[in-house]
């Protein structure tokens, strides 16, 4: 498969001819014996130019019209699974629109949409085993949705109500679900990368036949945690798949101002990671690459790096206005011409698996499902205030017990100044 060939990608410097071809064979004594690198001696002073190597190719299965380019690369997923991919992406899109609007109306405090990156979520999620451990960044809600996380709990988390598994103590979009092996999101950028490597090393030690998948954006790849994580994963030979969503922007910073090298995949070989670059708007390319990387990571105890090239159509978050640093025409191109949802829909239409009537019916029913979960979340009370102090220590220390008692007395005395009617008793 092309995915496998791309994982073994290599390039030579133009004009560089191995010594053995020049008729001069070095004896073992004449070869470098330095323990830190595998190389030969050179008698010519020459720096490696960063742009000499050809760019890593972008692996794809479909073109923008949903036409499979090479039949052998088609994963041949059954109709039911392709429909699940499509429905998950469109349901996520609908949930994004409603929760984004609710934030603008002041109903929730914050939100981050996934517009344009849906293919990276569901394509990778479909390729994983249900027991594989996922470390997300904050824009991977589609992975959790594909694994069956209920809409009601997405809404409960964003509203921070009494049904929220996190008990209202996290800001919106910081989801987590132990039952679905999805580690709770944390705000600090890239901290999940070394954590994921540690989890993968523990899985290796336990011989558990599982993989860890760690998602992050290309902006997070500039953090020191990313470099530490890559190096630990390679030297400890961990069964982990690093999945980088390169969506073009780290909030307002374009990739042209983030790095000068060939993206994120080019960094992999320097750490000893098998690496590939895929079209993140091609759900089948993402699926193929993730499936093969996951298989080999478990079978060979090797780390892999996938760079999924995509585009963030929405604002970075509700705290961002992307019109200040990019044009409407740029956004419209990706929204109208190269969207992962429309590409998969073209694929299904070619096989007569989907038509306009089905599209209208699904859009209507999915919006109804989201609105029902949304309305239910609004009716739920907030968690009781005393939960502020729980779940930090196995046994609550005296100072926290004192603070909890102080809060109780304060609310008894001045409760009329607080909206306690909105909190669970």
MARKEKE-645435 format. One record per residue (C-alpha): chain; residue number from 1; x, y, z; residue in three letters. Coordinates in pm, whole numbers. Example, Ala and Ser with C-alpha at 12.3 -4.5 7.8 and 13.67 -1.06 7.14 Angstrom:
// MARKEKE-645435
ATOM   kette    nr     east    north       up   rest
ATOM       A     1     1230     -450      780    ALA
ATOM       A     2     1367     -106      714    SER
This chain:
// MARKEKE-645435
ATOM   kette    nr     east    north       up   rest
ATOM       A     1        0        0        0    UNK
ATOM       A     2      107      355      -63    UNK
ATOM       A     3       55      431      305    UNK
ATOM       A     4      312      168      395    UNK
ATOM       A     5      551      291      128    UNK
ATOM       A     6      515      648      252    UNK
ATOM       A     7      587      537      608    UNK
ATOM       A     8      925      419      480    UNK
ATOM       A     9      992      750      303    UNK
ATOM       A    10     1353      845      251    UNK
ATOM       A    11     1542     1102       45    UNK
ATOM       A    12     1909     1142      -57    UNK
ATOM       A    13     2089     1469     -107    UNK
ATOM       A    14     2122     1539     -481    UNK
ATOM       A    15     2469     1459     -609    UNK
ATOM       A    16     2571     1261     -302    UNK
ATOM       A    17     2727      931     -410    UNK
ATOM       A    18     2803      662     -152    UNK
ATOM       A    19     3174      589     -106    UNK
ATOM       A    20     3146      227     -208    UNK
ATOM       A    21     3032      339     -554    UNK
ATOM       A    22     3348      547     -594    UNK
ATOM       A    23     3569      243     -542    UNK
ATOM       A    24     3701      345     -200    UNK
ATOM       A    25     3587      104       66    UNK
ATOM       A    26     3667      211      421    UNK
ATOM       A    27     3802      -42      661    UNK
ATOM       A    28     3617      -73      992    UNK
ATOM       A    29     3901      117     1159    UNK
ATOM       A    30     3854      414      921    UNK
ATOM       A    31     3483      448      971    UNK
ATOM       A    32     3348      683     1240    UNK
ATOM       A    33     3320      511     1574    UNK
ATOM       A    34     3122      786     1748    UNK
ATOM       A    35     2835      635     1948    UNK
ATOM       A    36     2593      923     1877    UNK
ATOM       A    37     2535      884     1502    UNK
ATOM       A    38     2543      641     1212    UNK
ATOM       A    39     2748      798      934    UNK
ATOM       A    40     3057      798      716    UNK
ATOM       A    41     3348     1042      703    UNK
ATOM       A    42     3347     1322      448    UNK
ATOM       A    43     3645     1525      324    UNK
ATOM       A    44     3439     1809      179    UNK
ATOM       A    45     3303     2092      397    UNK
ATOM       A    46     2932     2101      319    UNK
ATOM       A    47     2631     2211      523    UNK
ATOM       A    48     2298     2041      467    UNK
ATOM       A    49     2057     2291      317    UNK
ATOM       A    50     1708     2283      470    UNK
ATOM       A    51     1531     2312      134    UNK
ATOM       A    52     1743     2061      -61    UNK
ATOM       A    53     1522     1767       29    UNK
ATOM       A    54     1201     1734     -167    UNK
ATOM       A    55      886     1790       38    UNK
ATOM       A    56      728     1484      195    UNK
ATOM       A    57      437     1383      -29    UNK
ATOM       A    58       76     1403       91    UNK
ATOM       A    59      -82     1059       78    UNK
ATOM       A    60     -441     1051      -43    UNK
ATOM       A    61     -698      797     -162    UNK
ATOM       A    62     -968     1022     -311    UNK
ATOM       A    63     -959     1340     -512    UNK
ATOM       A    64    -1177     1635     -418    UNK
ATOM       A    65    -1473     1489     -609    UNK
ATOM       A    66    -1468     1166     -408    UNK
ATOM       A    67    -1314      960     -689    UNK
ATOM       A    68    -1078      686     -568    UNK
ATOM       A    69     -749      738     -751    UNK
ATOM       A    70     -606      389     -707    UNK
ATOM       A    71     -851      104     -639    UNK
ATOM       A    72     -593      -89     -436    UNK
ATOM       A    73     -587      197     -182    UNK
ATOM       A    74     -963      196     -127    UNK
ATOM       A    75    -1010       47      223    UNK
ATOM       A    76    -1333     -114       98    UNK
ATOM       A    77    -1524      -24      411    UNK
ATOM       A    78    -1878     -161      423    UNK
ATOM       A    79    -2165       74      352    UNK
ATOM       A    80    -2273       80      718    UNK
ATOM       A    81    -1933      199      835    UNK
ATOM       A    82    -1905      465      564    UNK
ATOM       A    83    -2246      594      665    UNK
ATOM       A    84    -2130      604     1027    UNK
ATOM       A    85    -1827      810      923    UNK
ATOM       A    86    -2048     1053      736    UNK
ATOM       A    87    -2316     1079     1002    UNK
ATOM       A    88    -2059     1134     1276    UNK
ATOM       A    89    -1897     1419     1082    UNK
ATOM       A    90    -2227     1588     1002    UNK
ATOM       A    91    -2363     1539     1356    UNK
ATOM       A    92    -2048     1697     1495    UNK
ATOM       A    93    -2093     1984     1251    UNK
ATOM       A    94    -2452     2037     1369    UNK
ATOM       A    95    -2351     2024     1737    UNK
ATOM       A    96    -2077     2278     1667    UNK
ATOM       A    97    -2319     2525     1509    UNK
ATOM       A    98    -2569     2506     1793    UNK
ATOM       A    99    -2313     2530     2073    UNK
ATOM       A   100    -2126     2811     1895    UNK
ATOM       A   101    -2451     3007     1868    UNK
ATOM       A   102    -2535     2933     2232    UNK
ATOM       A   103    -2205     3086     2339    UNK
ATOM       A   104    -2275     3395     2131    UNK
ATOM       A   105    -2609     3422     2310    UNK
ATOM       A   106    -2437     3406     2650    UNK
ATOM       A   107    -2571     3062     2741    UNK
ATOM       A   108    -2226     2904     2781    UNK
ATOM       A   109    -1893     3072     2849    UNK
ATOM       A   110    -1670     2933     2574    UNK
ATOM       A   111    -1662     2699     2274    UNK
ATOM       A   112    -1430     2566     2004    UNK
ATOM       A   113    -1567     2437     1673    UNK
ATOM       A   114    -1423     2158     1459    UNK
ATOM       A   115    -1523     2294     1117    UNK
ATOM       A   116    -1307     2154      837    UNK
ATOM       A   117    -1121     1902     1052    UNK
ATOM       A   118    -1395     1642     1089    UNK
ATOM       A   119    -1218     1398      856    UNK
ATOM       A   120     -911     1380     1081    UNK
ATOM       A   121    -1133     1286     1376    UNK
ATOM       A   122    -1350     1012     1237    UNK
ATOM       A   123    -1097      869      992    UNK
ATOM       A   124     -850      807     1273    UNK
ATOM       A   125    -1114      699     1528    UNK
ATOM       A   126    -1248      434     1290    UNK
ATOM       A   127     -902      282     1252    UNK
ATOM       A   128     -846      233     1626    UNK
ATOM       A   129     -948      -49     1854    UNK
ATOM       A   130    -1210       47     2110    UNK
ATOM       A   131     -963      -15     2395    UNK
ATOM       A   132     -688      208     2252    UNK
ATOM       A   133     -614      499     2481    UNK
ATOM       A   134     -671      848     2339    UNK
ATOM       A   135     -503     1169     2456    UNK
ATOM       A   136     -663     1468     2287    UNK
ATOM       A   137     -578     1835     2272    UNK
ATOM       A   138     -911     2019     2251    UNK
ATOM       A   139    -1031     1982     1891    UNK
ATOM       A   140    -1098     1608     1876    UNK
ATOM       A   141    -1463     1588     1982    UNK
ATOM       A   142    -1534     1375     1673    UNK
ATOM       A   143    -1316     1093     1809    UNK
ATOM       A   144    -1527     1077     2124    UNK
ATOM       A   145    -1850     1112     1924    UNK
ATOM       A   146    -1748      824     1697    UNK
ATOM       A   147    -1690      609     2006    UNK
ATOM       A   148    -2051      663     2112    UNK
ATOM       A   149    -2025      944     2367    UNK
ATOM       A   150    -2382     1074     2414    UNK
ATOM       A   151    -2483     1419     2296    UNK
ATOM       A   152    -2634     1477     2640    UNK
ATOM       A   153    -2291     1448     2803    UNK
ATOM       A   154    -2125     1678     2548    UNK
ATOM       A   155    -2390     1936     2636    UNK
ATOM       A   156    -2366     1870     3010    UNK
ATOM       A   157    -1992     1931     3001    UNK
ATOM       A   158    -2023     2257     2808    UNK
ATOM       A   159    -2296     2377     3044    UNK
ATOM       A   160    -2112     2250     3352    UNK
ATOM       A   161    -2437     2113     3496    UNK
ATOM       A   162    -2507     1838     3748    UNK
ATOM       A   163    -2490     1566     3479    UNK
ATOM       A   164    -2137     1668     3377    UNK
ATOM       A   165    -1896     1383     3465    UNK
ATOM       A   166    -1642     1653     3553    UNK
ATOM       A   167    -1892     1808     3797    UNK
ATOM       A   168    -1873     2150     3636    UNK
ATOM       A   169    -1510     2208     3728    UNK
ATOM       A   170    -1366     2223     3375    UNK
ATOM       A   171    -1416     2491     3114    UNK
ATOM       A   172    -1626     2388     2809    UNK
ATOM       A   173    -1494     2138     2548    UNK
ATOM       A   174    -1268     1970     2804    UNK
ATOM       A   175    -1428     1629     2764    UNK
ATOM       A   176    -1318     1299     2913    UNK
ATOM       A   177    -1457      947     2939    UNK
ATOM       A   178    -1277      658     3113    UNK
ATOM       A   179    -1526      404     2977    UNK
ATOM       A   180    -1436      505     2622    UNK
ATOM       A   181    -1064      533     2701    UNK
ATOM       A   182    -1053      907     2631    UNK
ATOM       A   183     -832     1096     2876    UNK
ATOM       A   184     -982     1424     2999    UNK
ATOM       A   185     -865     1729     2807    UNK
ATOM       A   186     -643     1979     2988    UNK
ATOM       A   187     -592     2337     2877    UNK
ATOM       A   188     -210     2374     2884    UNK
ATOM       A   189      -81     2313     2534    UNK
ATOM       A   190      111     1990     2458    UNK
ATOM       A   191      118     1858     2814    UNK
ATOM       A   192      -67     1550     2689    UNK
ATOM       A   193      226     1446     2467    UNK
ATOM       A   194      476     1326     2732    UNK
ATOM       A   195      181     1193     2935    UNK
ATOM       A   196       73      982     2639    UNK
ATOM       A   197      425      846     2597    UNK
ATOM       A   198      431      745     2963    UNK
ATOM       A   199       99      565     2920    UNK
ATOM       A   200      230      389     2608    UNK
ATOM       A   201      541      277     2795    UNK
ATOM       A   202      322      137     3074    UNK
ATOM       A   203      113      -50     2816    UNK
ATOM       A   204      430     -192     2665    UNK
ATOM       A   205      553     -307     3006    UNK
ATOM       A   206      216     -472     3070    UNK
ATOM       A   207      221     -639     2725    UNK
ATOM       A   208     -139     -525     2682    UNK
ATOM       A   209     -163     -529     2298    UNK
ATOM       A   210     -304     -178     2296    UNK
ATOM       A   211     -192      146     2139    UNK
ATOM       A   212     -195      505     2256    UNK
ATOM       A   213     -299      777     2014    UNK
ATOM       A   214     -197     1133     2097    UNK
ATOM       A   215     -355     1424     1907    UNK
ATOM       A   216     -212     1774     1884    UNK
ATOM       A   217     -194     2066     1645    UNK
ATOM       A   218      108     2190     1455    UNK
ATOM       A   219      128     2483     1696    UNK
ATOM       A   220      165     2247     1991    UNK
ATOM       A   221      450     2077     1804    UNK
ATOM       A   222      655     2391     1877    UNK
ATOM       A   223      631     2326     2250    UNK
ATOM       A   224      918     2160     2432    UNK
ATOM       A   225      685     1885     2552    UNK
ATOM       A   226      646     1766     2192    UNK
ATOM       A   227     1020     1723     2143    UNK
ATOM       A   228     1060     1547     2477    UNK
ATOM       A   229      770     1318     2397    UNK
ATOM       A   230      902     1227     2053    UNK
ATOM       A   231     1244     1144     2192    UNK
ATOM       A   232     1116      937     2484    UNK
ATOM       A   233      878      744     2257    UNK
ATOM       A   234     1159      652     2017    UNK
ATOM       A   235     1422      561     2275    UNK
ATOM       A   236     1177      363     2489    UNK
ATOM       A   237     1018      203     2179    UNK
ATOM       A   238      660      278     2278    UNK
ATOM       A   239      341      167     2096    UNK
ATOM       A   240      212      517     2026    UNK
ATOM       A   241       76      704     1725    UNK
ATOM       A   242      138     1078     1733    UNK
ATOM       A   243     -138     1241     1530    UNK
ATOM       A   244      -69     1602     1431    UNK
ATOM       A   245     -354     1807     1285    UNK
ATOM       A   246     -178     2067     1073    UNK
ATOM       A   247     -467     2307     1011    UNK
ATOM       A   248     -261     2605      897    UNK
ATOM       A   249     -285     2824     1205    UNK
ATOM       A   250     -180     2825     1570    UNK
ATOM       A   251     -460     3062     1674    UNK
ATOM       A   252     -356     3362     1462    UNK
ATOM       A   253       -3     3249     1373    UNK
ATOM       A   254       19     3095     1024    UNK
ATOM       A   255      252     2803      959    UNK
ATOM       A   256      484     3035      761    UNK
ATOM       A   257      567     3206     1090    UNK
ATOM       A   258      578     2889     1301    UNK
ATOM       A   259      857     2695     1133    UNK
ATOM       A   260     1094     2701      835    UNK
ATOM       A   261     1125     2327      777    UNK
ATOM       A   262      895     2093      586    UNK
ATOM       A   263      610     2077      833    UNK
ATOM       A   264      587     1836     1124    UNK
ATOM       A   265      634     1499      952    UNK
ATOM       A   266      986     1601      850    UNK
ATOM       A   267     1084     1614     1218    UNK
ATOM       A   268      999     1249     1273    UNK
ATOM       A   269     1307     1083     1120    UNK
ATOM       A   270     1535     1301     1332    UNK
ATOM       A   271     1385     1141     1641    UNK
ATOM       A   272     1363      792     1493    UNK
ATOM       A   273      986      805     1429    UNK
ATOM       A   274      832      638     1126    UNK
ATOM       A   275      645      925      968    UNK
ATOM       A   276      384      999      703    UNK
ATOM       A   277      193     1301      575    UNK
ATOM       A   278     -169     1250      472    UNK
ATOM       A   279     -453     1452      327    UNK
ATOM       A   280     -657     1519      640    UNK
ATOM       A   281     -964     1606      431    UNK
ATOM       A   282     -960     1254      283    UNK
ATOM       A   283    -1120     1034      547    UNK
ATOM       A   284     -995      714      377    UNK
ATOM       A   285     -634      834      363    UNK
ATOM       A   286     -653      915      734    UNK
ATOM       A   287     -809      576      802    UNK
ATOM       A   288     -547      381      605    UNK
ATOM       A   289     -252      560      760    UNK
ATOM       A   290     -385      535     1116    UNK
ATOM       A   291     -480      169     1079    UNK
ATOM       A   292     -134       72      950    UNK
ATOM       A   293       49      287     1204    UNK
ATOM       A   294     -162      146     1485    UNK
ATOM       A   295     -107     -213     1369    UNK
ATOM       A   296      268     -177     1349    UNK
ATOM       A   297      294       26     1670    UNK
ATOM       A   298      140     -265     1861    UNK
ATOM       A   299      312     -544     1670    UNK
ATOM       A   300      660     -390     1668    UNK
ATOM       A   301      656     -156     1972    UNK
ATOM       A   302      742      141     1753    UNK
ATOM       A   303      622      502     1763    UNK
ATOM       A   304      468      659     1453    UNK
ATOM       A   305      403     1017     1351    UNK
ATOM       A   306      110     1111     1126    UNK
ATOM       A   307       80     1467      998    UNK
ATOM       A   308     -274     1525      869    UNK
ATOM       A   309     -288     1830      644    UNK
ATOM       A   310     -622     2009      683    UNK
ATOM       A   311     -766     2357      738    UNK
ATOM       A   312     -936     2522     1034    UNK
ATOM       A   313    -1243     2679      877    UNK
ATOM       A   314    -1383     2823     1198    UNK
ATOM       A   315    -1231     3072     1438    UNK
ATOM       A   316     -977     2926     1679    UNK
ATOM       A   317    -1237     2964     1952    UNK
ATOM       A   318    -1516     3197     2054    UNK
ATOM       A   319    -1242     3425     2192    UNK
ATOM       A   320    -1092     3467     1843    UNK
ATOM       A   321    -1185     3667     1533    UNK
ATOM       A   322     -997     3508     1244    UNK
ATOM       A   323    -1106     3780      999    UNK
ATOM       A   324     -828     3991     1151    UNK
ATOM       A   325     -555     3770     1004    UNK
ATOM       A   326     -699     3582      703    UNK
ATOM       A   327     -931     3662      416    UNK
ATOM       A   328    -1289     3551      361    UNK
ATOM       A   329    -1189     3417       19    UNK
ATOM       A   330     -929     3189      177    UNK
ATOM       A   331    -1182     3044      420    UNK
ATOM       A   332    -1449     3006      151    UNK
ATOM       A   333    -1215     2804      -70    UNK
ATOM       A   334    -1167     2536      193    UNK
ATOM       A   335    -1531     2544      297    UNK
ATOM       A   336    -1667     2509      -57    UNK
ATOM       A   337    -1394     2336     -257    UNK
ATOM       A   338    -1203     2103      -25    UNK
ATOM       A   339    -1421     1997      266    UNK
ATOM       A   340    -1397     1645      414    UNK
ATOM       A   341    -1775     1611      449    UNK
ATOM       A   342    -1852     1700       87    UNK
ATOM       A   343    -1571     1474      -36    UNK
ATOM       A   344    -1713     1170      143    UNK
ATOM       A   345    -2063     1260       28    UNK
ATOM       A   346    -1942     1258     -333    UNK
ATOM       A   347    -1793      913     -271    UNK
ATOM       A   348    -2123      781     -134    UNK
ATOM       A   349    -2324      937     -416    UNK
ATOM       A   350    -2104      762     -674    UNK
ATOM       A   351    -2203      432     -514    UNK
ATOM       A   352    -2567      533     -482    UNK
ATOM       A   353    -2546      500     -104    UNK
ATOM       A   354    -2675      853      -39    UNK
ATOM       A   355    -2906     1097     -212    UNK
ATOM       A   356    -3060     1438     -157    UNK
ATOM       A   357    -3369     1305       19    UNK
ATOM       A   358    -3160     1109      267    UNK
ATOM       A   359    -2945     1417      322    UNK
ATOM       A   360    -3246     1636      405    UNK
ATOM       A   361    -3396     1375      636    UNK
ATOM       A   362    -3066     1320      820    UNK
ATOM       A   363    -2995     1691      860    UNK
ATOM       A   364    -3341     1741     1007    UNK
ATOM       A   365    -3324     1445     1247    UNK
ATOM       A   366    -2967     1518     1359    UNK
ATOM       A   367    -3055     1880     1434    UNK
ATOM       A   368    -3352     1759     1637    UNK
ATOM       A   369    -3129     1523     1838    UNK
ATOM       A   370    -2882     1802     1915    UNK
ATOM       A   371    -3155     2049     2012    UNK
ATOM       A   372    -3318     1796     2245    UNK
ATOM       A   373    -2986     1738     2422    UNK
ATOM       A   374    -2927     2114     2429    UNK
ATOM       A   375    -3266     2184     2589    UNK
ATOM       A   376    -3216     1911     2845    UNK
ATOM       A   377    -2875     2054     2942    UNK
ATOM       A   378    -3029     2397     2995    UNK
ATOM       A   379    -3290     2256     3234    UNK
ATOM       A   380    -3036     2075     3453    UNK
ATOM       A   381    -2918     2250     3771    UNK
ATOM       A   382    -2556     2326     3846    UNK
ATOM       A   383    -2359     2087     4070    UNK
ATOM       A   384    -2377     2158     4445    UNK
ATOM       A   385    -2109     2407     4558    UNK
ATOM       A   386    -1949     2167     4807    UNK
ATOM       A   387    -1814     1961     4513    UNK
ATOM       A   388    -1554     2235     4468    UNK
ATOM       A   389    -1349     2058     4732    UNK
ATOM       A   390    -1386     1691     4639    UNK
ATOM       A   391    -1183     1460     4412    UNK
ATOM       A   392     -851     1630     4480    UNK
ATOM       A   393     -722     1403     4757    UNK
ATOM       A   394     -817     1049     4847    UNK
ATOM       A   395     -879     1177     5198    UNK
ATOM       A   396     -971     1543     5229    UNK
ATOM       A   397     -704     1726     5435    UNK
ATOM       A   398     -805     1946     5730    UNK
ATOM       A   399     -746     2274     5548    UNK
ATOM       A   400     -994     2182     5274    UNK
ATOM       A   401    -1249     2065     5530    UNK
ATOM       A   402    -1214     2404     5701    UNK
ATOM       A   403    -1260     2588     5370    UNK
ATOM       A   404    -1566     2380     5286    UNK
ATOM       A   405    -1719     2461     5624    UNK
ATOM       A   406    -1641     2831     5578    UNK
ATOM       A   407    -1821     2826     5241    UNK
ATOM       A   408    -2121     2651     5397    UNK
ATOM       A   409    -2151     2912     5672    UNK
ATOM       A   410    -2101     3195     5424    UNK
ATOM       A   411    -2383     3071     5200    UNK
ATOM       A   412    -2610     3021     5499    UNK
ATOM       A   413    -2557     3383     5599    UNK
ATOM       A   414    -2543     3555     5260    UNK
ATOM       A   415    -2717     3303     5035    UNK
ATOM       A   416    -2971     3558     4909    UNK
ATOM       A   417    -2688     3729     4718    UNK
ATOM       A   418    -2612     3418     4512    UNK
ATOM       A   419    -2823     3234     4248    UNK
ATOM       A   420    -2841     2922     4465    UNK
ATOM       A   421    -3175     2828     4309    UNK
ATOM       A   422    -2977     2719     3999    UNK
ATOM       A   423    -2762     2477     4198    UNK
ATOM       A   424    -2841     2124     4296    UNK
ATOM       A   425    -2926     2086     4666    UNK
